[in-house]
Amino acid sequence: MESLLRVTDAVKSFRQTKLSAIRGPQEFFDVQRVSRPADFNDATRRISYNTRYFSGNYGIIIAALAVYALLSNTLLLLAIVFLVGGFAAINKWAPEPMQVGDHVITQKSLYTGLFVIGIPLLFFASPIMTIFWLIGASAVLIVIHASFVEPGPESEYAEVQDSV
């Protein structure tokens, strides 16, 4: 019961902190504010402000790219489902040792079998390449958006508030 309370508190905290930072699509895709930065300092200033201002939206972009990466790499999805499902099935249906013929099958031997099959399957699914693709794709999209969107007038007040 205590762990359920911790999970609900974590969900409430996540909703209050991250989901409240999501800006509407009309503000995020405002083409009136798109302009080329004058120089590198202007681009850096824009990136610094916009990554904080649109952090919730950028989180959604990263999550969408992660879902796309999993759906496009079916072997990785299969490996993750196999490992997670195997853990859940072993914990649910095999907490005690079972007698099968002359052999006693323990939870440890089931986990060993799961690892012997799941780890090579995960290795061939190339999760590291997927992680690097996710990092690169999200970084490129975020940096391009953050550098080309001109901060609104409230950005001037944010600089004053940060210095106080």
C-alpha positions in Angstrom: 0.0 0.0 0.0 2.9 2.3 0.8 4.5 1.8 -2.6 1.2 2.6 -4.3 1.1 5.9 -2.4 4.6 6.7 -3.5 3.7 6.0 -7.1 0.6 8.3 -7.0 2.7 11.0 -5.3 5.3 10.7 -8.0 2.7 10.9 -10.7 1.2 14.0 -9.1 4.6 15.6 -8.8 5.4 14.8 -12.4 2.1 16.3 -13.6 2.7 19.5 -11.5 6.3 20.0 -12.6 6.7 18.7 -16.1 3.2 18.7 -17.6 2.5 22.3 -16.4 5.5 23.4 -18.5 3.9 22.3 -21.8 3.1 25.3 -24.0 0.2 25.2 -26.4 0.7 24.2 -30.1 -0.2 27.8 -31.2 2.7 29.1 -29.2 5.1 26.3 -29.9 4.5 26.5 -33.7 4.2 30.3 -33.9 5.6 31.0 -37.4 5.4 34.8 -36.7 8.3 34.4 -34.2 10.6 32.4 -36.5 13.7 34.2 -37.6 17.3 33.6 -38.2 19.6 34.5 -35.3 21.8 37.4 -36.0 25.0 35.8 -34.7 26.2 32.9 -32.5 25.6 34.9 -29.3 22.0 35.5 -30.3 21.5 31.8 -31.1 23.0 30.8 -27.8 20.8 33.2 -25.9 17.7 31.9 -27.8 18.7 28.3 -27.1 19.3 29.0 -23.4 15.9 30.7 -23.0 13.8 28.4 -25.2 15.1 25.1 -23.8 13.8 26.2 -20.4 10.6 27.8 -21.7 9.6 24.9 -24.0 11.0 22.1 -21.8 7.7 20.3 -21.6 7.2 20.4 -25.3 10.8 19.2 -25.9 10.1 16.3 -23.5 7.1 15.3 -25.6 9.3 15.4 -28.8 11.8 13.1 -27.1 9.0 10.7 -26.0 7.5 10.7 -29.5 10.9 10.0 -31.0 11.5 7.2 -28.5 8.1 5.6 -29.4 9.0 5.9 -33.1 12.4 4.3 -32.5 10.8 1.4 -30.7 8.1 0.9 -33.3 10.6 1.0 -36.1 13.0 -1.4 -34.5 10.8 -4.4 -34.0 13.6 -6.6 -32.7 14.3 -4.2 -29.9 10.7 -4.0 -29.0 10.4 -7.7 -29.1 13.5 -8.1 -26.8 12.2 -5.5 -24.3 8.7 -7.2 -24.2 10.3 -10.6 -23.9 12.6 -9.5 -20.9 9.9 -7.5 -19.1 7.2 -10.1 -19.7 9.6 -12.8 -18.6 10.3 -11.1 -15.4 6.6 -10.5 -14.7 5.7 -14.0 -15.6 8.4 -15.6 -13.4 7.5 -13.4 -10.4 3.8 -14.1 -10.8 3.7 -17.8 -11.7 6.9 -19.3 -10.4 7.7 -17.9 -6.9 8.3 -21.4 -5.5 10.4 -24.2 -7.0 8.6 -26.7 -9.3 9.2 -30.4 -9.7 9.2 -31.4 -13.4 10.0 -35.0 -13.8 13.3 -35.6 -12.1 14.3 -31.9 -12.2 13.6 -29.1 -9.7 13.1 -25.8 -11.5 13.8 -22.8 -9.3 13.2 -19.1 -9.9 17.0 -18.7 -10.3 17.1 -21.2 -13.1 14.2 -19.5 -14.8 15.9 -16.1 -14.6 19.1 -17.7 -16.0 17.2 -19.1 -19.0 15.5 -15.7 -19.5 18.9 -14.0 -19.5 20.5 -16.6 -21.8 17.8 -16.0 -24.4 17.0 -12.3 -23.7 20.5 -10.7 -23.5 21.7 -12.0 -27.0 18.3 -11.0 -28.4 18.8 -7.5 -26.9 22.4 -7.4 -28.2 21.3 -8.1 -31.8 18.5 -5.5 -31.5 21.3 -2.8 -31.2 19.9 -0.7 -28.4 23.0 1.5 -28.2 22.5 2.6 -31.8 18.9 3.4 -31.1 19.9 5.4 -28.0 22.5 7.4 -30.0 19.9 8.0 -32.8 17.4 9.2 -30.2 19.9 11.6 -28.7 21.1 12.9 -32.0 17.6 13.3 -33.6 16.2 15.0 -30.5 19.2 17.3 -30.1 19.0 18.4 -33.7 15.3 19.1 -33.6 15.5 20.9 -30.3 18.5 23.0 -31.2 17.0 24.0 -34.6 13.7 24.9 -33.0 15.2 26.7 -30.0 17.6 28.7 -32.1 15.1 29.9 -34.8 12.2 30.9 -32.5 12.5 34.4 -31.2 11.8 34.6 -27.4 8.7 36.6 -26.5 8.8 39.8 -24.6 8.5 37.9 -21.3 12.1 36.7 -21.9 13.4 40.2 -20.9 11.6 39.9 -17.6 13.0 36.4 -17.0 16.6 37.7 -17.3 15.8 40.4 -14.8 14.2 37.9 -12.4 17.2 35.5 -12.7 19.7 38.2 -11.8 17.7 39.3 -8.6 
